[in-house]
Amino acid sequence: MVLVFAERSDDELFRQALTFASSLANGGPLHAVGIDDPAGYSPDASATALTDAIRDRAPSAVVAPGTERGNEVLAHVAAMLDLPMAANCTSATPGDPLTLTRVRWGGSLLEEARLHGSPALLTVAPHAVAADAAADAVDAELVTAGQDASVRVAERVEAATAGVSLADADVVVSGGRGVGSAEGFAVIEELAALLGAAVGCSRAVTSAGWRPHTDQVGQTGTKIAPSLYIACGVSGATQHMAGCKGAKKLLAVNPDREASIFASADYAVIGDLHEVVPAISAEIRQTRGG
């Protein structure tokens, strides 16, 4: 039996983790466990609840989505059980030891490794596995985490819900340092609105305070997998590319013909985004007759 940590049972990354887990189960049962944490979220309390579930069910492997929470909770579980953990896996072959492939160095390296110990503890690299609808048929339960006096939720700030969700968008239009300022994102937002797209940005933009962290695409931001990713003024740093490698098509706009993002682009426009992006928007309006 393989146990899956259900951070959000309706989430695409959870379904990807289920698909990954089904390949490890080898036809055996899958069981999903969600954590109800009265504190809102306490890593220790959630990990303790999940560890109790592991001891009760004795699974051969425990799989979690490769999200910030999935990686954190499973790392705590590994410490509690004194076991190794493999993060950001893309494939695994059952055996003793388990043979696996995982993403390293922000997506620039694939590592082949062997994972010893039982149960095997793994998280799945976001968008590295195509979710299989058949894996959704899984037994699931919700367990309640105990109180953790060291953790208290002082305030909850909800993310802006207007527009299209960055993680789920079919089209994403991002801006990088080349946008120049917070006001410069007006042309990015205009194009995104015409395409029904989400607006993203690079780490340099959030560091400058031009956009909130929730808009950041990258290794330390949101990992996306749209049908089309339009990157404007983004240089293509390894950490950023790790977040958008799931995109089906990449259109890059940059005045620097040597920008590293062009090595990954399906379509390239070498030019000033403040001229190119408004021209694209104008062409879309003309084509639509508006």
C-alpha positions in Angstrom: 0.0 0.0 0.0 1.2 3.5 -0.9 0.1 6.5 1.2 -0.4 9.9 -0.3 -0.4 13.2 1.6 -3.4 15.2 0.4 -2.5 18.8 1.0 -5.5 19.8 -1.2 -7.6 17.0 -2.5 -9.0 19.1 -5.4 -5.5 20.3 -6.5 -3.8 19.4 -9.8 -0.5 18.7 -8.0 -2.3 16.3 -5.7 -3.7 14.4 -8.7 -0.1 14.3 -10.2 1.1 12.8 -6.9 -1.6 10.2 -7.0 -0.6 9.2 -10.5 3.1 9.0 -9.4 2.0 6.9 -6.3 0.0 4.5 -8.4 3.1 3.6 -10.4 4.8 2.7 -7.1 1.8 0.8 -5.8 2.2 -1.7 -8.7 -1.5 -2.5 -8.7 -1.8 -2.4 -5.0 -4.0 0.0 -2.9 -3.6 3.7 -2.6 -4.7 5.6 0.4 -4.8 9.4 0.8 -4.6 11.3 4.1 -5.5 14.9 4.6 -4.6 16.9 7.7 -7.1 19.1 9.6 -4.8 21.4 11.6 -6.6 23.5 14.2 -3.6 25.9 14.3 -4.1 26.7 10.6 -0.8 25.1 9.8 1.9 23.8 12.1 4.6 21.7 10.4 5.3 19.6 13.5 1.6 19.0 14.3 0.8 18.0 10.7 3.9 15.8 10.5 3.0 14.1 13.7 -0.5 13.3 12.5 0.9 12.0 9.2 3.5 9.9 11.1 0.8 8.3 13.2 -1.1 7.4 10.0 2.1 5.9 8.6 2.7 3.8 11.7 -1.0 2.6 11.7 -1.0 1.6 8.0 2.6 0.5 7.4 2.8 1.6 3.8 5.7 0.7 1.5 6.0 4.4 0.4 4.7 7.8 1.3 4.2 10.4 -1.5 3.5 14.1 -1.3 3.1 16.9 -3.9 6.3 18.8 -4.3 4.8 22.0 -2.9 6.3 24.1 -0.1 4.0 22.4 2.4 4.4 18.9 0.9 8.2 19.2 1.1 8.1 20.7 4.6 5.7 18.2 6.1 7.5 15.2 4.6 10.9 16.5 5.8 9.5 16.6 9.3 8.1 13.1 8.9 11.5 11.9 7.8 13.2 13.4 10.9 10.6 11.8 13.1 11.0 8.4 11.5 14.8 8.8 11.1 14.5 8.0 7.4 15.9 9.6 4.2 13.6 11.6 2.0 13.8 12.3 -1.8 12.3 15.6 -3.0 11.2 16.7 -6.5 11.1 13.2 -8.0 10.0 12.7 -11.6 10.0 8.9 -11.7 10.6 5.9 -9.5 11.0 2.2 -9.9 9.9 -0.1 -7.1 12.6 -2.2 -5.6 14.9 -2.5 -2.6 16.3 0.0 -2.7 13.9 2.2 -4.7 15.5 3.6 -7.9 14.4 7.1 -8.7 15.1 10.2 -10.8 14.7 13.6 -9.4 15.2 17.3 -10.3 18.2 19.1 -8.9 19.8 22.6 -9.3 16.6 24.4 -10.2 15.7 22.0 -13.0 19.1 22.1 -14.8 20.1 18.6 -13.6 18.3 15.2 -13.4 19.8 13.0 -10.7 19.5 9.2 -10.7 19.6 7.9 -7.1 18.6 5.0 -4.9 16.5 5.5 -1.8 17.0 3.2 1.1 14.7 2.7 4.1 11.0 1.8 4.6 8.7 3.4 4.0 10.2 5.3 1.1 9.5 9.0 1.5 9.2 11.1 -1.7 7.7 14.3 -3.1 6.8 14.7 -6.7 8.3 17.6 -8.8 5.4 19.8 -9.9 4.1 19.2 -13.5 6.7 16.4 -14.1 4.0 13.8 -14.2 0.8 14.0 -16.2 -2.2 13.4 -13.9 -4.2 10.2 -14.7 -7.9 10.5 -14.0 -7.9 6.8 -13.0 -5.7 7.6 -10.0 -8.5 9.8 -8.6 -10.4 6.7 -7.4 -8.6 6.4 -4.1 -9.7 5.9 -0.5 -9.2 9.1 1.5 -9.5 10.2 5.1 -9.0 13.4 7.1 -7.1 13.2 10.3 -6.9 16.0 12.9 -3.5 17.3 14.0 -2.9 17.8 17.7 -2.3 21.2 19.2 1.2 22.7 18.9 1.7 25.4 21.5 4.7 26.8 19.7 2.7 27.8 16.7 -0.1 30.4 16.6 -1.8 32.0 13.6 -1.6 35.7 14.3 -3.1 36.9 11.0 -4.4 35.4 7.8 -4.0 37.4 4.6 -5.9 36.0 1.7 -4.3 36.2 -1.8 -6.0 38.3 -4.4 -8.6 36.2 -6.2 -9.4 38.6 -9.0 -8.6 37.4 -12.5 -7.1 34.0 -13.4 -5.1 31.9 -11.0 -1.4 31.8 -11.9 -1.0 28.1 -11.1 -4.1 27.1 -13.2 -4.0 29.6 -16.0 -3.9 28.3 -19.6 -2.0 31.4 -20.7 0.5 33.4 -18.5 2.1 36.7 -19.4 5.1 37.6 -17.3 7.3 40.6 -16.9 10.9 40.7 -15.7 13.4 43.4 -14.8 13.1 44.7 -18.4 9.7 46.0 -17.6 11.4 48.8 -15.7 8.9 49.7 -13.0 5.6 48.8 -11.4 3.9 51.2 -13.8 5.5 49.4 -16.7 3.4 46.4 -16.0 0.4 48.2 -17.5 1.2 46.8 -20.9 1.6 43.3 -19.5 -1.7 43.5 -17.7 -3.4 44.8 -20.9 -2.2 41.9 -23.0 -3.1 39.4 -20.2 -6.6 40.8 -20.1 -7.0 40.4 -23.9 -5.9 36.8 -23.7 -7.8 35.9 -20.5 -4.4 35.2 -19.0 -2.7 35.4 -15.6 0.0 38.0 -14.9 3.3 36.6 -13.6 6.8 38.1 -12.9 10.4 37.2 -12.2 12.1 37.2 -8.8 13.9 40.4 -9.7 10.5 42.1 -10.0 9.3 41.0 -6.6 12.6 41.9 -5.0 12.2 45.4 -6.4 8.7 45.6 -4.9 7.0 46.0 -8.3 4.7 43.0 -7.9 3.7 40.8 -4.9 5.4 37.4 -4.3 2.2 35.6 -5.2 2.9 36.7 -8.9 6.4 35.2 -9.0 7.1 32.4 -11.4 10.1 30.3 -10.5 11.8 27.8 -8.2 10.9 29.9 -5.1 7.6 31.1 -6.6 4.7 29.4 -8.4 5.5 26.5 -10.8 3.2 26.8 -13.8 2.3 24.6 -16.8 0.2 26.8 -19.2 -0.4 26.1 -22.9 1.4 29.4 -23.6 3.9 31.3 -21.6 4.8 34.9 -22.8 7.9 36.1 -21.0 8.6 39.8 -21.5 11.9 41.3 -20.4 12.8 38.1 -18.5 16.5 37.1 -18.8 15.9 33.4 -18.2 17.7 32.7 -15.0 17.8 29.0 -14.0 15.5 29.5 -11.0 12.9 31.2 -13.2 13.1 28.5 -15.9 12.5 25.9 -13.2 9.2 27.4 -12.6 7.9 27.6 -16.2 9.5 24.4 -17.6 6.0 22.9 -17.7 4.8 25.4 -20.3 3.8 23.8 -23.6 5.0 26.8 -25.6 7.2 29.7 -24.7 7.2 33.1 -26.4 10.1 35.3 -25.2 10.4 39.1 -25.8 13.8 40.6 -25.0 16.0 43.2 -26.6 19.1 41.2 -25.8 19.6 38.6 -28.5 22.1 36.8 -26.1 19.5 36.4 -23.3 19.6 32.9 -22.0 15.8 32.5 -22.2 16.0 32.3 -26.0 17.7 28.9 -25.6 14.4 27.5 -24.2 11.9 29.6 -26.3 9.7 28.2 -29.0 9.2 31.7 -30.4 11.5 34.7 -30.0 11.0 38.4 -30.5 14.2 40.5 -30.2 12.9 44.0 -29.3 11.8 46.4 -26.7 8.8 44.9 -24.8 7.3 48.4 -24.5 7.0 48.5 -28.3 6.4 44.8 -29.0 3.7 44.1 -26.3 1.4 47.0 -27.2 1.8 46.1 -30.9 0.6 42.5 -30.1 -2.4 43.9 -28.1 -3.3 46.3 -30.9 -3.2 43.4 -33.4 -5.4 41.3 -31.2 -7.9 44.1 -31.0 -7.9 44.7 -34.7 -8.3 41.0 -35.4 -11.3 40.9 -33.1 -12.7 44.0 -34.7 -12.4 46.1 -31.6 
